[in-house]
Amino acid sequence: MRAGLTAVTLSVGVGLAAIPVGNWMDQRDELDEARERRDELQTEVVGIEDNIEGLLGAEGLEVAARCHGLLVEVGEEVYAVPGLNGCVTNPTP
């Protein structure tokens, strides 16, 4: 009787211990996925920051002003083309 009770107690204990271990393993997997997603987003943020720097740097501001504003240097000729918003991406020389 005592051996049967010990066996039942051990099996219940092992069964109850398996639940937190399973949850812990699932949480580790979720944490790994979250870390991978964080790394992807950080890479994307770096790319966006580089893009912003290119737009807001001295050269980027000049390009934006020439394309969308009225920046004209002395001696330059500027033409307006109806229906064209911004710069021509591949101008021909």
N, C-alpha and C positions, 0 to 999 in steps of 0.2 A: 504494500500500500504506500509506504513511504517513498519507494523508488518511483512509483507511478506519479505521485504528487510532485516529486522533484523534477521529473521529466516534463510534466505539464507546466510547471512553473518556469522551467528553463525555456521551453518552446514559446510560452507567452512572452517572456522577457526578450527573447531574440526577435520575436515578431514585432513587439513594440519598439525595439531599438532600430529595426529596419526602416520604419516609417521616417524618423528624422534623418537617417542617412540618405534615404531616397530623396527627400526634400532638399537636403544639402547638395546632393549631386545635381539636381535640377537647377538649383540656384547658381551653382558654379557654371553650368552651361549658359544660363541666362546672362550671368555676369561676363562671361567670355564674349558672348554675342554683343552685349552692350559696349564692351571695350573695343571690339572691332568696328562697330558703328561709330563710336567716338573718334577713332583714328581716321575713318573715312571722312567724317565731318570736319576734323581738324585740317586734313589735306585740302578739302574744298574751301575752307575758310582762308587758308594760305593763298590759294589761287585767286579768291575774290579780293583779298587784300592787295595782292600784286596787281590785279586789274585796276583797283581803285588808285593805287599809287601811280600807275601808268596814266590814268585819266587826270589825276590831280597834280602830278609833277609839272614842272615848268614846261616841258615839251608837250605833255598831254593837254595842258590848259591852252597852249598856243594852237594845237590842232583843233581842239573843240571850238575855240574862238573863230578860227578860220572857217570851220565847217558850218557852224550854227550861228555864229555871231557876225560881227562886222569888222573883224580885224583885217586891216589892209595896210601893208607896209608901203612906204613911199616908193613910187616907181612901179608898183604892181598894178595889173589890170584885173578887175573882178567882173565876172559875168554871172548873171542869175539865169537859171534854167527852170522854166515853169514845170512844176510837178516833181522836182528833185529836192528832197529834203536832206540836207547834210552834205557829206563829202562823197565824191566819186571814189570807189574803192580801188580801182585800177586805172588811173588816168594814163592816157597815151601821151608821150612826149611830143 
